[in-house]
């Protein structure tokens, strides 16, 4: 089958001809992939810095959207023909940049009706990250004030939406091209992160005290973010650069994990339009290397997606 990935750790991304997956094990399903998400984390997998359960030659990709074509003997929640999406790590047979994948049936959920394949493919990782930051790392509550530094990105934008839905006052930073979109997502104030005085403006907006909680989604941005958190507040970063704790502030370094219960709830919000996600580049499997380059460079306009099965329309 056609796939895209690496022949060796650290090697270039290329199109591969890999063995078709065998039938599913008792708790597994085989998914015919319609589209797969592409993120900077895929480069980390290819470089060997994130063990997702495979060895080369291997397809990359940890986000999948597609149709179930076979189910294992112990699977009761899915059947052939079901449209699903998920973040099925650890991976079983291959990564998601492939025509078919075998996945743990408990790590995929039903795709909401009407959501395009490309949107479904790019949703799981950023949505789960945002949810786990807000509920587990920060525990934000209604009427609290939250800073989202880097709200113009996919994960930051979803964090703004989720927080606003829960009655949180959101102050966000974003570039000028993203400001209107972030405001529409629910931010009360959007500040230009290019302006070095944005931390002072955050303190002004909070009466000098600082925000109750903050999430950093900007690489290298944690040191600035912690400055605007009130004494005894909370901060989380998703960029692997937690600052030293100060002024009684709790600091969390968040890495996403699969969680089907959370993902099902997030998909309900996506399906009824309370969460939105605009996809940027959509490229064919043959251009996987270009797709990864764009994702790593921080491609503007939304997440990058590989289209595996162009004939599918999604319902």
C-alpha positions in Angstrom: 0.0 0.0 0.0 1.0 3.6 -0.5 2.3 5.5 2.5 4.7 8.3 3.4 7.3 8.3 6.1 10.9 7.4 6.7 13.1 4.5 5.9 15.4 5.2 8.8 15.3 7.4 11.9 16.4 10.8 10.8 16.0 10.1 7.2 14.0 12.2 4.7 10.3 11.9 4.3 9.4 10.0 1.2 6.6 7.9 -0.4 6.9 4.2 0.7 5.4 1.0 -0.5 4.5 -0.9 2.7 2.8 -4.1 3.5 -1.0 -4.0 3.8 -2.1 -4.4 7.5 -3.2 -7.8 8.6 -6.7 -8.3 9.9 -7.5 -6.5 13.2 -6.7 -8.0 16.5 -9.6 -8.5 19.1 -9.6 -4.9 20.2 -8.6 -3.3 16.9 -10.2 -1.8 13.8 -8.8 -1.3 10.3 -9.4 2.2 9.0 -9.3 3.2 5.3 -7.7 6.6 5.6 -9.4 9.6 4.0 -7.1 12.3 5.4 -4.3 12.6 8.0 -3.1 15.5 10.0 0.4 16.9 9.7 2.2 18.6 12.6 5.6 19.5 13.8 5.3 16.5 16.1 5.6 14.2 13.0 9.1 15.6 12.5 9.9 14.7 16.1 8.7 11.1 15.5 10.8 10.9 12.3 13.9 12.1 14.2 13.4 9.4 16.8 12.6 11.8 19.7 9.1 10.5 20.2 8.5 6.8 20.4 5.1 6.1 19.1 5.5 2.3 18.9 7.0 1.8 15.5 10.4 1.1 13.9 11.4 2.1 10.3 10.6 1.8 7.6 7.4 3.4 8.9 4.6 5.7 7.9 4.4 8.8 10.0 1.2 10.5 11.2 -0.6 10.4 14.5 -3.9 11.9 13.5 -6.4 9.9 11.3 -9.8 10.4 9.7 -11.3 7.6 7.7 -13.8 4.8 7.4 -13.8 1.5 9.4 -13.4 -1.4 7.0 -12.9 -4.3 9.5 -13.4 -4.8 13.3 -11.9 -7.1 15.8 -13.8 -9.8 17.6 -14.1 -7.8 20.9 -15.1 -4.4 19.3 -18.7 -3.4 20.1 -18.7 0.3 19.6 -17.7 0.4 15.9 -18.7 -1.4 12.7 -17.6 -1.4 9.1 -18.7 1.8 7.4 -18.4 4.0 10.4 -16.6 7.3 9.8 -14.0 8.0 12.6 -11.2 10.2 13.7 -8.6 10.0 16.4 -5.1 10.3 17.8 -4.4 6.5 18.0 -1.0 6.5 19.8 0.7 4.1 20.4 0.5 3.2 16.8 0.0 -0.5 15.9 1.0 -1.5 12.3 1.9 1.9 10.7 1.4 5.6 11.1 -1.6 7.4 9.7 0.0 8.7 6.5 -1.0 5.5 4.8 -4.0 4.1 2.8 -5.0 1.8 5.7 -4.1 1.7 9.3 -4.8 -0.7 12.2 -5.7 1.2 15.4 -6.8 0.5 18.9 -10.6 0.7 18.7 -10.7 2.7 22.0 -8.6 5.5 20.5 -10.9 6.6 17.7 -14.4 8.1 17.9 -17.2 8.8 15.4 -16.7 11.7 13.1 -19.4 14.3 13.4 -21.9 14.4 10.5 -21.1 17.2 8.1 -17.6 17.8 9.2 -15.2 17.6 6.2 -12.5 14.9 6.2 -9.7 17.5 6.3 -11.1 19.2 9.3 -11.6 15.8 11.1 -8.0 14.8 10.3 -6.5 17.9 11.8 -8.7 18.1 14.9 -7.7 15.5 17.5 -4.2 16.6 18.6 -4.8 20.4 19.0 -8.3 19.9 20.4 -7.1 17.4 23.0 -4.1 19.6 23.8 -6.3 22.6 24.4 -8.8 20.6 26.5 -6.0 19.0 28.7 -4.4 22.4 29.2 -7.6 24.1 30.3 -9.2 21.4 32.4 -6.3 19.4 33.8 -3.2 21.7 33.9 -5.0 25.0 34.7 -8.5 24.1 35.9 -9.9 27.3 34.6 -13.3 28.3 35.9 -16.1 30.7 34.9 -15.3 34.4 35.4 -11.6 33.8 35.7 -9.2 35.6 33.4 -7.0 33.6 31.1 -4.2 34.6 28.8 -3.6 32.6 25.6 -0.2 33.6 24.2 -0.1 32.5 20.6 -3.9 32.4 19.9 -3.4 32.7 16.2 -2.2 29.1 16.0 -4.5 26.1 15.8 -4.1 24.9 19.4 -4.2 28.4 20.8 -7.3 29.2 18.8 -9.1 26.2 20.1 -8.1 27.1 23.7 -9.7 30.5 23.2 -12.9 28.9 21.9 -13.1 26.4 24.7 -12.4 28.9 27.5 -14.9 31.4 26.1 -17.6 28.6 26.0 -17.0 28.1 29.7 -17.4 31.7 30.7 -13.8 32.6 31.0 -12.6 36.1 30.1 -9.8 35.5 27.6 -7.0 37.9 26.8 -5.1 36.7 23.7 -2.0 37.5 21.8 -1.8 37.0 18.0 -0.4 38.6 14.9 -2.4 41.3 13.0 -3.5 38.8 10.3 -5.1 36.6 13.0 -6.6 39.2 15.3 -10.1 39.4 13.8 -10.4 35.6 13.8 -9.2 35.3 17.4 -11.7 38.0 18.5 -14.5 36.1 16.8 -13.3 32.9 18.6 -14.3 34.6 21.9 -11.3 36.7 23.1 -12.3 39.8 25.0 -9.0 41.5 24.0 -6.5 40.6 21.3 -3.0 42.1 21.6 -0.2 42.1 19.0 2.6 39.9 20.2 5.0 41.8 17.9 4.6 44.7 20.3 7.1 44.3 23.1 4.8 46.1 25.5 2.0 43.5 25.4 2.8 42.1 28.9 2.3 45.6 30.3 -1.0 45.9 28.5 -2.1 42.6 30.0 -1.4 43.9 33.5 -3.3 47.1 32.7 -6.3 45.1 31.6 -6.3 43.1 34.9 -5.9 46.1 37.2 -2.2 45.4 37.7 -2.7 42.0 39.3 -2.2 39.8 36.3 -4.3 37.0 34.9 -5.5 34.0 37.0 -4.1 31.5 34.5 -2.1 31.5 31.2 -1.2 29.1 28.4 1.8 29.6 26.3 1.6 28.3 22.7 4.6 30.3 21.3 7.9 28.6 21.0 10.2 30.3 23.5 7.4 32.4 24.9 7.1 31.0 28.4 9.4 33.5 30.0 7.2 36.4 28.9 4.0 34.6 29.7 4.7 33.9 33.3 5.3 37.6 33.9 1.7 38.4 33.5 0.3 35.7 35.8 -0.9 36.9 39.2 0.8 35.8 42.4 -0.3 32.2 43.2 -1.8 31.8 39.7 -1.3 29.0 37.2 0.5 28.6 33.9 0.9 25.9 31.3 3.1 25.7 28.2 2.7 23.3 25.2 6.1 24.2 23.7 8.4 22.2 26.1 10.0 25.3 27.7 8.5 25.7 31.1 9.8 28.7 33.1 11.2 28.5 36.6 8.4 28.8 39.2 8.1 32.2 40.8 5.7 34.1 43.1 3.9 30.9 44.0 2.8 30.3 40.4 2.2 26.6 39.5 3.8 25.7 36.1 2.8 22.7 33.9 4.6 21.4 30.9 1.8 19.7 28.8 2.2 16.9 26.3 -1.0 15.6 24.6 -2.3 12.1 25.2 -5.1 10.2 23.6 -8.4 10.3 25.5 -11.5 9.1 23.7 -13.9 10.4 26.3 -12.6 13.9 25.9 -12.4 13.6 22.2 -16.1 12.5 22.0 -17.1 15.6 23.9 -15.0 17.8 21.7 -16.4 16.3 18.6 -19.9 17.1 19.8 -18.9 20.8 20.0 -17.3 20.5 16.6 -20.4 18.9 15.1 -22.8 21.5 16.3 -20.6 24.4 15.4 -19.6 25.6 18.9 -16.0 24.7 18.0 -14.6 25.6 14.5 -11.3 24.7 12.8 -10.2 26.1 9.5 -7.7 24.0 7.6 -4.8 25.6 5.8 -2.9 23.6 3.2 -4.3 20.3 1.9 -1.7 18.2 0.0 -1.7 14.8 -1.6 0.3 11.9 -0.1 3.0 12.3 -2.6 3.8 15.7 -1.2 4.2 14.6 2.4 7.7 16.0 2.7 6.4 19.5 1.6 3.5 19.2 4.0 5.8 18.5 6.9 8.0 21.4 6.0 5.1 23.7 6.0 3.8 22.4 9.3 7.2 22.7 11.0 7.7 26.3 9.6 4.4 27.3 11.1 2.4 27.6 8.0 -0.2 30.4 8.2 -3.9 29.9 7.7 -4.5 26.7 9.7 -3.2 23.2 10.1 -1.7 21.1 7.2 -3.5 18.0 6.1 -2.6 15.1 3.7 -5.5 13.9 1.5 -5.1 10.1 1.2 -8.4 9.1 -0.5 -9.6 12.0 -2.7 -12.8 10.3 -3.7 -14.3 10.6 -0.3 -16.6 13.5 0.4 -17.5 13.1 4.1 -21.0 13.3 5.4 
